[in-house]
Amino acid sequence: MTTILPAPQQKSGTYTFASQPRAVPQRKKYRDPLAQNPEAVPIGNIMYDRRIVRGNTYAQHTLPATAQPDPIEIQRQQEIRRRKIAAKRAKDQLRPRSPEPVEGRKHIDVQTELYLEELSDRVEEADVEAQTDAFLDRPPTPLFVPAKTGMDIATQIYEGDLFDFDIEVKPILEVIVGKTVEQALLEVMEEEELANLRAQQRAFEELRNAELVETQRLEEQERRHREEKERRMKQQREVLKKEKETAEKIAARAFAQSYLADLIPSVFGTLNDNGYFYDPVERDVELGFMPWIMDEVAKCIDKSVLGRTVLDGIIRDVVKERMAAYFKLEESGQSHTDLIAEAAQQIIEEQLQSGVDGQEPAGDEEAGVEGESRPETAPEPANEDEAEEAEGDDAE
């Protein structure tokens, strides 16, 4: 790299020159008297020198006869310089400063730092003082008053000697009358101007109201058009949506029919084989008739059990009465047959009168059973042993 910096001429050294080196510009055949000598540009690095040509070295690069600096480069340099100045100024402003001196005084710089610092175990302390002069400020210089050059002469004027009312009041009256007339004219002109302004304001308000009404009408018309447009677009979208849904449903239905044409018979056959379908008559018999017949049979069985229970009680009572009558017969010596018949007749009448009225079916069954059992109870035992065996059988 070659560095060329502007430097003062040196009288001593191995290399001296009379003028600063610079590139020789290409000149025309004649000299332009108005052309100025180009200023020398200090170059610090040849890599940024615009005179260094890069690229194809075989092509011919010609420089203009009067090379002018690039305005973009100049603007960039000015911007960099301005930024540096602004940064330095901001740095100076941010640095804390001493307060400004009072009027008539100035600050004095005092050296308080040590250039050499001695290191020791004990901390050294030093006091530094700065004191300004104790003299008072110099008083201001008095104004220059020139000396008198003439003679003083006095005269006596009494009150009223120099005052003439008619003469002195005339300008005052002129001023008062003029100001009054001027004020009146100004007020009249102001009233006229206010009237004109009000008239213009009314006209402007009427025009503005008319334009506002027209604007509102146009806005309302535009709103109606926009709403109508949106409504029609919405209707069209709904129609297209319904058409699309209808087409999709038709396609799905056709596909489902074609798909289920062979599937439905096989599915129904499989379900029928597995027992998922039933006969309505058989289902009705299982769910309706069979529960009803079971309930009726249970009722009949309950009635039969109740009749048998009542019949057993009647038979027990009859046997007890017969045994009591038999013992009485043995004690009294009456005929066995008459006593048994009389006792049986009495027991039957008491049972019929006592309380079988609420159970008519049971009473009928008991009557039938009793009628059937009468022939069995009619024969009397031949002796006491047979009666005891019969009573034991009844108890069991």
C-alpha positions as CSV (number, residue, x, y, z in Angstrom):
1,M,0.0,0.0,0.0
2,T,1.1,3.5,-0.7
3,T,0.2,6.3,1.6
4,I,0.3,9.9,0.5
5,L,-0.3,12.5,3.2
6,P,0.0,16.2,3.0
7,A,3.0,17.3,4.9
8,P,5.2,20.4,5.1
9,Q,8.3,20.6,3.0
10,Q,11.4,19.3,4.7
11,K,14.7,21.0,4.0
12,S,16.7,18.0,5.0
13,G,16.4,14.3,4.1
14,T,17.0,11.9,1.4
15,Y,13.9,12.8,-0.5
16,T,12.6,16.4,-1.0
17,F,10.1,17.8,-3.4
18,A,9.0,21.3,-4.4
19,S,5.2,20.5,-4.6
20,Q,2.9,17.8,-3.4
21,P,2.7,14.8,-5.7
22,R,-0.5,14.4,-7.6
23,A,-1.8,12.4,-10.5
24,V,-1.4,14.0,-13.9
25,P,-4.9,14.5,-15.4
26,Q,-5.6,13.9,-19.0
27,R,-5.7,17.3,-20.7
28,K,-7.1,18.4,-24.0
29,K,-4.9,19.7,-26.8
30,Y,-5.7,23.3,-25.7
31,R,-5.8,24.8,-22.3
32,D,-9.1,25.9,-20.8
33,P,-8.5,29.4,-19.2
34,L,-11.5,28.9,-17.0
35,A,-10.4,25.5,-15.7
36,Q,-9.1,25.5,-12.1
37,N,-6.3,23.4,-10.8
38,P,-7.8,20.3,-9.1
39,E,-7.2,20.1,-5.4
40,A,-5.0,17.4,-4.1
41,V,-6.9,14.7,-2.4
42,P,-5.0,12.9,0.4
43,I,-5.2,9.1,-0.1
44,G,-4.7,6.8,2.8
45,N,-5.3,3.5,1.1
46,I,-5.1,2.6,-2.6
47,M,-7.8,0.0,-2.2
48,Y,-10.3,2.9,-1.8
49,D,-8.7,5.1,-4.5
50,R,-11.1,5.8,-7.3
51,R,-8.3,6.0,-9.7
52,I,-7.4,2.4,-9.2
53,V,-9.1,0.4,-12.0
54,R,-10.5,-3.1,-11.1
55,G,-11.8,-5.8,-13.4
56,N,-10.6,-6.5,-16.9
57,T,-7.2,-5.0,-17.4
58,Y,-7.4,-5.4,-21.2
59,A,-10.3,-3.0,-21.6
60,Q,-9.5,0.7,-22.0
61,H,-10.5,2.9,-19.1
62,T,-10.4,6.6,-19.8
63,L,-10.8,9.3,-17.1
64,P,-12.6,12.5,-18.0
65,A,-10.4,15.6,-18.7
66,T,-11.8,17.5,-15.8
67,A,-12.4,15.0,-13.0
68,Q,-15.0,16.2,-10.5
69,P,-15.6,14.7,-7.1
70,D,-18.5,12.4,-6.6
71,P,-21.4,14.3,-5.0
72,I,-22.5,11.1,-3.2
73,E,-19.0,10.7,-1.7
74,I,-19.0,14.3,-0.6
75,Q,-22.4,14.0,1.0
76,R,-21.3,10.8,2.8
77,Q,-18.1,12.5,4.1
78,Q,-20.2,15.5,5.3
79,E,-22.6,13.2,7.0
80,I,-19.8,11.4,8.8
81,R,-18.2,14.7,9.9
82,R,-21.6,16.0,11.1
83,R,-22.2,12.8,13.1
84,K,-18.7,13.1,14.7
85,I,-19.4,16.7,15.7
86,A,-22.8,15.8,17.1
87,A,-21.4,12.9,19.1
88,K,-18.6,15.1,20.5
89,R,-21.1,17.8,21.4
90,A,-23.5,15.3,23.1
91,K,-20.5,13.8,25.0
92,D,-19.5,17.3,26.2
93,Q,-23.1,18.0,27.3
94,L,-23.4,14.8,29.2
95,R,-20.1,15.4,31.1
96,P,-20.9,17.0,34.5
97,R,-19.7,20.6,34.7
98,S,-19.2,23.2,37.4
99,P,-21.9,25.8,37.8
100,E,-21.5,29.0,36.0
101,P,-19.7,31.8,37.9
102,V,-21.6,34.8,39.2
103,E,-21.6,38.0,37.2
104,G,-18.2,39.7,37.3
105,R,-16.2,36.6,38.2
106,K,-14.7,33.6,36.5
107,H,-13.5,30.2,37.4
108,I,-9.8,29.3,37.8
109,D,-8.4,25.8,37.1
110,V,-6.6,24.3,40.0
111,Q,-4.4,21.2,39.9
112,T,-5.5,18.7,42.5
113,E,-4.3,15.4,41.1
114,L,-0.9,13.8,41.8
115,Y,1.1,12.6,38.9
116,L,3.1,10.1,41.1
117,E,1.3,8.0,43.7
118,E,3.3,6.5,46.6
119,L,2.2,3.1,47.8
120,S,2.3,2.7,51.6
121,D,0.5,0.8,54.3
122,R,-0.8,4.0,55.9
123,V,-3.4,5.9,53.9
124,E,-2.0,9.4,53.4
125,E,-4.3,12.4,53.6
126,A,-3.6,15.8,52.0
127,D,-5.6,19.0,52.1
128,V,-5.7,21.3,49.2
129,E,-7.3,24.7,49.3
130,A,-8.1,27.4,46.7
131,Q,-9.0,30.9,47.7
132,T,-9.8,33.8,45.5
133,D,-8.8,37.4,46.2
134,A,-10.5,39.1,49.0
135,F,-10.7,42.5,47.3
136,L,-14.1,43.8,46.4
137,D,-15.2,44.2,42.8
138,R,-14.4,47.5,41.1
139,P,-17.4,49.9,41.1
140,P,-18.9,50.8,37.8
141,T,-17.4,53.8,36.0
142,P,-19.7,56.9,36.4
143,L,-21.3,58.4,33.3
144,F,-19.4,61.3,31.7
145,V,-21.1,64.7,32.3
146,P,-19.6,67.6,30.4
147,A,-18.9,70.8,32.2
148,K,-21.2,73.8,31.8
149,T,-20.3,76.4,29.2
150,G,-23.1,79.0,29.5
151,M,-24.8,81.2,32.1
152,D,-27.8,80.3,34.2
153,I,-30.7,82.8,34.1
154,A,-34.0,82.5,36.1
155,T,-37.4,84.1,35.8
156,Q,-40.6,84.0,37.9
157,I,-43.8,82.7,36.4
158,Y,-46.9,82.7,38.5
159,E,-49.8,80.2,38.3
160,G,-52.1,81.2,35.4
161,D,-49.7,83.5,33.7
162,L,-49.0,81.1,30.8
163,F,-52.4,79.3,30.7
164,D,-55.3,80.5,28.3
165,F,-58.3,78.2,28.6
166,D,-59.7,79.0,25.2
167,I,-56.4,78.2,23.5
168,E,-55.4,75.3,25.7
169,V,-58.8,73.5,25.6
170,K,-59.1,73.6,21.8
171,P,-56.7,70.7,21.0
172,I,-58.2,68.7,23.9
173,L,-61.7,69.2,22.5
174,E,-60.5,68.4,19.0
175,V,-59.0,65.2,20.3
176,I,-62.1,64.2,22.4
177,V,-64.5,65.0,19.5
178,G,-62.3,63.3,17.0
179,K,-61.9,60.2,19.2
180,T,-65.7,60.1,19.9
181,V,-66.6,60.4,16.2
182,E,-63.9,57.9,15.3
183,Q,-65.2,55.5,18.0
184,A,-68.8,55.9,16.7
185,L,-67.7,55.3,13.2
186,L,-65.8,52.2,14.3
187,E,-68.8,50.9,16.2
188,V,-71.1,51.5,13.2
189,M,-68.6,49.8,10.9
190,E,-68.3,47.0,13.4
191,E,-72.1,46.5,13.5
192,E,-72.2,46.5,9.7
193,E,-69.4,44.0,9.5
194,L,-71.0,41.8,12.1
195,A,-74.3,42.0,10.2
196,N,-72.5,41.0,7.0
197,L,-70.7,38.2,8.8
198,R,-74.0,36.9,10.3
199,A,-75.6,37.0,6.8
200,Q,-72.6,35.2,5.4
201,Q,-72.8,32.7,8.2
202,R,-76.5,32.1,7.6
203,A,-75.9,31.6,3.9
204,F,-73.0,29.3,4.7
205,E,-75.0,27.3,7.2
206,E,-77.9,27.0,4.8
207,L,-75.5,25.7,2.1
208,R,-73.8,23.4,4.6
209,N,-77.1,22.0,5.8
210,A,-78.2,21.4,2.2
211,E,-74.9,19.7,1.4
212,L,-75.2,17.7,4.6
213,V,-78.7,16.6,3.7
214,E,-77.5,15.6,0.2
215,T,-74.5,13.8,1.7
216,Q,-76.8,11.9,4.1
217,R,-79.1,11.0,1.3
218,L,-76.2,9.7,-0.8
219,E,-74.8,7.8,2.2
220,E,-78.2,6.3,2.8
221,Q,-78.6,5.4,-0.8
222,E,-75.1,3.9,-0.8
223,R,-75.9,1.9,2.4
224,R,-79.1,0.6,0.8
225,H,-77.2,-0.4,-2.3
226,R,-74.5,-2.1,-0.2
227,E,-77.1,-4.0,2.0
228,E,-79.0,-5.1,-1.1
229,K,-75.7,-6.2,-2.7
230,E,-74.7,-8.1,0.4
231,R,-78.2,-9.6,0.7
232,R,-78.2,-10.8,-2.8
233,M,-74.7,-12.2,-2.5
234,K,-75.7,-14.0,0.7
235,Q,-78.8,-15.4,-1.1
236,Q,-76.6,-16.5,-4.0
237,R,-74.1,-18.2,-1.6
238,E,-77.0,-19.9,0.2
239,V,-78.4,-21.1,-3.1
240,L,-75.0,-22.4,-4.2
241,K,-74.5,-24.0,-0.8
242,K,-77.9,-25.8,-1.0
243,E,-77.2,-26.9,-4.5
244,K,-73.9,-28.3,-3.4
245,E,-75.4,-30.0,-0.4
246,T,-78.2,-31.4,-2.6
247,A,-75.7,-32.7,-5.1
248,E,-73.6,-34.3,-2.3
249,K,-76.7,-35.9,-0.8
250,I,-77.8,-37.3,-4.1
251,A,-74.4,-38.6,-4.8
252,A,-74.2,-40.1,-1.3
253,R,-77.7,-41.6,-1.6
254,A,-76.8,-43.2,-5.0
255,F,-73.5,-44.5,-3.6
256,A,-75.3,-45.9,-0.5
257,Q,-78.0,-47.5,-2.6
258,S,-75.4,-49.1,-4.9
259,Y,-73.3,-50.2,-1.9
260,L,-76.2,-51.5,0.2
261,A,-77.9,-53.3,-2.7
262,D,-76.1,-56.5,-2.0
263,L,-75.3,-55.8,1.6
264,I,-78.9,-55.5,3.0
265,P,-80.1,-59.0,2.2
266,S,-77.0,-60.6,3.6
267,V,-77.2,-58.5,6.8
268,F,-80.8,-59.3,7.3
269,G,-80.2,-63.0,6.8
270,T,-77.3,-63.0,9.3
271,L,-79.5,-61.1,11.9
272,N,-82.4,-63.5,11.3
273,D,-80.1,-66.5,11.7
274,N,-78.7,-65.1,15.0
275,G,-82.2,-64.5,16.4
276,Y,-82.4,-60.8,16.3
277,F,-85.8,-60.8,14.6
278,Y,-88.8,-62.5,16.3
279,D,-92.4,-63.5,15.5
280,P,-94.9,-60.9,16.7
281,V,-97.5,-63.6,17.8
282,E,-94.9,-65.5,19.8
283,R,-93.5,-62.2,21.2
284,D,-97.1,-61.2,22.3
285,V,-97.7,-64.6,23.9
286,E,-94.4,-64.5,25.8
287,L,-94.8,-60.9,27.0
288,G,-98.6,-60.6,27.4
289,F,-100.4,-63.9,27.7
290,M,-97.9,-66.0,29.7
291,P,-97.5,-63.4,32.6
292,W,-101.3,-63.0,32.7
293,I,-102.0,-66.8,32.9
294,M,-99.2,-67.2,35.5
295,D,-100.9,-64.5,37.6
296,E,-104.3,-66.1,37.3
297,V,-102.9,-69.5,38.2
298,A,-101.2,-68.0,41.2
299,K,-104.5,-66.5,42.3
300,C,-106.3,-69.8,41.9
301,I,-103.6,-71.6,43.9
302,D,-103.8,-69.0,46.6
303,K,-107.6,-69.4,46.8
304,S,-107.2,-73.2,46.9
305,V,-104.6,-73.0,49.7
306,L,-106.9,-70.6,51.6
307,G,-109.9,-73.0,51.2
308,R,-107.9,-75.9,52.3
309,T,-106.6,-74.0,55.4
310,V,-110.2,-72.9,56.3
311,L,-111.4,-76.5,55.7
312,D,-108.7,-77.9,58.0
313,G,-109.8,-75.4,60.7
314,I,-113.4,-76.5,60.3
315,I,-112.5,-80.1,60.4
316,R,-110.4,-79.6,63.5
317,D,-113.2,-77.7,65.2
318,V,-115.7,-80.5,64.2
319,V,-113.5,-83.2,65.6
320,K,-113.1,-81.3,68.8
321,E,-116.8,-80.8,69.2
322,R,-117.4,-84.5,68.3
323,M,-114.9,-85.6,70.9
324,A,-116.5,-83.4,73.5
325,A,-120.0,-84.8,72.5
326,Y,-118.7,-88.3,72.6
327,F,-117.3,-87.8,76.1
328,K,-120.6,-86.3,77.2
329,L,-122.5,-89.2,75.6
330,E,-120.5,-91.7,77.6
331,E,-121.2,-89.8,80.7
332,S,-124.9,-89.4,80.1
333,G,-125.5,-92.7,78.4
334,Q,-127.5,-91.2,75.4
335,S,-127.4,-92.7,71.9
336,H,-124.2,-92.1,70.0
337,T,-125.8,-91.5,66.7
338,D,-128.3,-88.9,67.9
339,L,-125.6,-87.0,69.8
340,I,-123.2,-87.0,66.9
341,A,-125.8,-85.8,64.4
342,E,-127.0,-83.1,66.8
343,A,-123.4,-81.8,67.4
344,A,-122.5,-81.8,63.8
345,Q,-125.7,-79.9,62.9
346,Q,-125.0,-77.3,65.6
347,I,-121.4,-76.9,64.5
348,I,-122.3,-76.4,60.9
349,E,-124.9,-73.8,61.7
350,E,-122.5,-71.9,63.9
351,Q,-119.8,-71.9,61.2
352,L,-122.2,-70.7,58.6
353,Q,-123.4,-67.8,60.8
354,S,-119.9,-66.8,62.1
355,G,-117.9,-65.2,59.4
356,V,-117.4,-66.8,56.1
357,D,-119.6,-64.2,54.4
358,G,-116.7,-62.0,53.1
359,Q,-115.1,-65.0,51.2
360,E,-117.8,-66.2,48.9
361,P,-115.6,-68.3,46.7
362,A,-113.8,-69.7,49.7
363,G,-117.2,-70.3,51.3
364,D,-118.4,-72.1,48.3
365,E,-115.3,-74.2,48.2
366,E,-115.6,-74.8,51.9
367,A,-119.2,-75.8,51.6
368,G,-118.4,-78.1,48.7
369,V,-115.5,-79.6,50.6
370,E,-117.6,-79.8,53.8
371,G,-120.4,-81.5,51.8
372,E,-117.9,-83.9,50.5
373,S,-116.3,-84.5,53.9
374,R,-119.6,-85.0,55.8
375,P,-120.0,-88.6,54.8
376,E,-116.5,-89.2,56.1
377,T,-117.2,-87.5,59.5
378,A,-120.7,-89.1,59.8
379,P,-119.6,-92.6,61.0
380,E,-118.8,-92.5,64.6
381,P,-115.9,-94.5,66.1
382,A,-116.7,-97.8,67.5
383,N,-114.8,-97.2,70.6
384,E,-112.5,-94.7,72.4
385,D,-109.4,-96.1,70.8
386,E,-110.6,-95.4,67.3
387,A,-111.7,-91.8,68.3
388,E,-108.2,-91.1,69.8
389,E,-106.5,-92.4,66.5
390,A,-108.8,-90.2,64.4
391,E,-108.0,-87.2,66.6
392,G,-104.3,-87.9,66.3
393,D,-104.5,-88.1,62.5
394,D,-106.4,-84.8,62.4
395,A,-103.8,-83.2,64.6
396,E,-101.0,-84.4,62.3
